[in-house]
Amino acid sequence: MLRVIIFLPIFFLFFNFSSASAQSKIQQKELKEHVSFLASEKNKGRYPGTKESGKVVKYICRNFHRAGIENFGGSYLQPFEARLWIKKGAAAPPVVKTCNVIGVIPGSDPVLKHEYLVLGAHYDHLGMGGPSSKDPDTTAVHFGADDNASGIAALLEIGEELAANRHLLKRSIILAAFGAEEQGLLGSKFFTAYPPVPLSKIKLMINMDMVGRLNTEKQVYVNGAGTFKGGVKLMERLGPELDLSPLVHAGGVSGSDHVFFYRKNISAMGVHTGAHPQYHTTEDRAELINIEGMKAVCEFIYKAVIEVSNGSSPIEFIRQD
């Protein structure tokens, strides 16, 4: 069972906002650096509740701060407890402390700035393996470069570009790095149960989970684009501008952190670059990431955020069966 933890590590309290160093363009070099760090051997697969997971949280906070991304109430952290999955028949599952990392870029419109878009990705992975691994009896680092170091790298780079160009935003943007996704979407479940702003003010969630393996056909998959008016046409239109071939679906909201937003009647899209044989194995490594393709996907998502943020029409939820 999840519950709120009110204790916040004191050294995070100075992470507020103020930074003039945010860059205005997404950089391949920085995407590569983010993925290399997140999916490094020393981070041991970013398993919830470990010191390595804590290092990743600090890294995300540090990058939010440097980009000039603000926080809620003096900290980027939204702590919660996660009950971990274990092999069938094992002892009672452990409960660990983990957190979401949440930042915000306020919009500039006096009315629309009170509406929010959430751009999210999960930062955790499988650690040394376990029941979710394709090789559940193997104990070795599951690096999770595509799943989901790629999504967090995209979140950091898109967030930095949005912060540098905040004057272009009418609606506000919440950036959310979710914890414990691999344990049952626990971070996004907690976020939607204890949101930093009223759920009625969140108009769209865009989730990035596995965006680092763009194929030679340059296909980027978008699910849930029909959950708000004009979403399908928007995502189809933006692809060719960036030499991408988007495969856009009106529905198909499943499998990752946008699910709990959809269940709360919030428009929600999931973006990814497709499955591959390295998924949930020890071979999902940084050297397999298509950095150039990932940059194009980031620009695709950035443009979508800008357009939706500035749209004059109300963003209303459309259920897709």
C-alpha positions, 0 to 999 in steps of 0.5 A, spaced: 500 500 500 502 506 498 502 512 503 505 519 503 512 520 506 512 527 509 520 527 510 524 530 505 532 530 504 534 537 507 539 538 501 534 538 496 530 544 499 535 549 495 533 546 488 528 551 487 529 555 480 533 560 477 538 559 471 540 562 465 544 557 462 538 553 459 540 552 452 534 553 446 536 547 442 536 540 443 543 537 443 545 530 441 551 530 445 547 532 451 542 526 449 548 521 449 551 524 456 544 523 459 543 516 456 551 514 458 550 516 465 543 513 466 545 506 463 552 506 466 554 500 470 555 504 476 548 505 476 546 498 476 539 498 473 536 504 477 532 499 481 527 502 486 530 504 493 537 503 492 543 508 493 544 508 485 536 510 484 538 515 489 544 518 485 539 518 479 534 522 482 540 527 484 542 527 477 535 529 474 534 534 480 541 537 478 539 538 471 532 541 472 535 546 477 540 548 471 535 548 466 531 553 470 525 549 471 521 550 478 519 546 483 513 545 487 513 547 495 521 547 495 523 541 493 523 537 486 521 530 490 514 527 491 516 521 495 512 515 496 513 507 498 513 502 493 512 494 494 516 491 489 515 485 485 518 478 487 518 471 484 512 467 485 512 463 492 518 468 495 517 471 501 513 477 503 515 483 498 519 488 500 517 495 501 522 501 499 522 508 499 522 512 492 520 518 489 517 522 483 521 528 481 517 533 479 518 540 476 514 546 472 515 551 467 509 556 468 506 559 462 505 566 460 498 567 459 494 570 465 488 565 464 491 559 460 497 558 465 493 555 470 492 549 465 497 544 465 500 539 460 505 533 463 511 531 460 513 524 463 518 518 463 520 513 468 527 513 470 527 506 474 529 499 471 530 492 473 536 493 477 540 486 477 534 482 473 528 479 477 521 476 475 520 482 470 527 480 466 526 476 460 531 471 463 529 471 470 534 467 473 540 471 471 543 476 476 546 481 472 546 489 470 540 490 466 542 497 463 535 499 461 538 504 456 532 504 451 527 502 457 528 508 459 534 512 460 532 514 453 525 517 456 529 521 461 534 523 457 529 526 452 525 529 458 531 533 460 533 535 453 526 537 452 525 540 458 531 544 458 529 547 451 522 549 453 525 552 459 529 556 455 523 558 450 518 559 456 516 565 453 513 561 447 508 557 452 501 559 454 499 553 458 504 551 464 508 544 463 509 539 468 515 535 467 515 528 471 520 523 472 516 517 475 519 512 480 517 504 480 514 504 473 517 497 472 513 495 479 506 496 476 506 504 474 507 506 481 510 513 480 504 515 476 499 512 480 501 516 486 502 522 482 495 522 480 492 520 487 496 526 490 497 531 484 501 537 485 495 541 482 488 539 481 487 534 476 482 538 473 487 543 471 491 537 467 489 537 460 494 533 457 499 528 459 505 526 454 509 519 456 516 517 453 517 510 454 523 507 450 524 513 445 531 511 443 531 506 437 528 509 431 529 504 426 531 505 418 524 507 416 524 512 422 517 510 425 515 513 431 509 510 434 504 515 438 498 512 442 492 516 444 492 521 440 485 521 439 484 523 446 483 530 445 480 534 439 485 534 433 491 530 436 491 525 430 492 530 425 497 534 429 502 528 430 501 526 423 503 533 421 509 534 425 512 528 423 514 529 416 517 536 418 522 532 421 523 527 416 519 522 421 514 517 419 509 517 425 504 511 426 499 515 430 493 511 433 487 514 436 487 509 442 491 504 444 493 507 451 496 502 455 502 499 458 506 505 461 505 511 465 500 515 461 495 509 463 493 512 470 492 519 467 487 516 462 483 513 467 482 519 470 479 522 464 485 526 462 487 526 455 494 522 454 499 520 449 504 515 449 510 516 444 515 510 443 520 507 437 518 500 438 520 494 441 526 490 440 530 483 442 534 487 447 527 489 451 528 487 459 535 483 458 542 485 459 543 487 452 539 494 452 545 498 452 547 505 451 551 503 445 545 501 441 541 507 442 540 511 435 542 518 438 541 522 431 534 519 431 532 520 438 534 528 437 529 528 431 523 524 436 525 529 441 524 535 437 517 532 434 515 532 442 517 539 443 513 541 437 507 538 439 508 541 446 509 548 444 502 547 439 498 544 444 500 549 450 498 555 445 492 552 442 486 557 443 481 551 443 479 548 450 483 541 451 477 536 452 478 529 454 475 524 449 475 517 451 477 511 446 475 504 447 
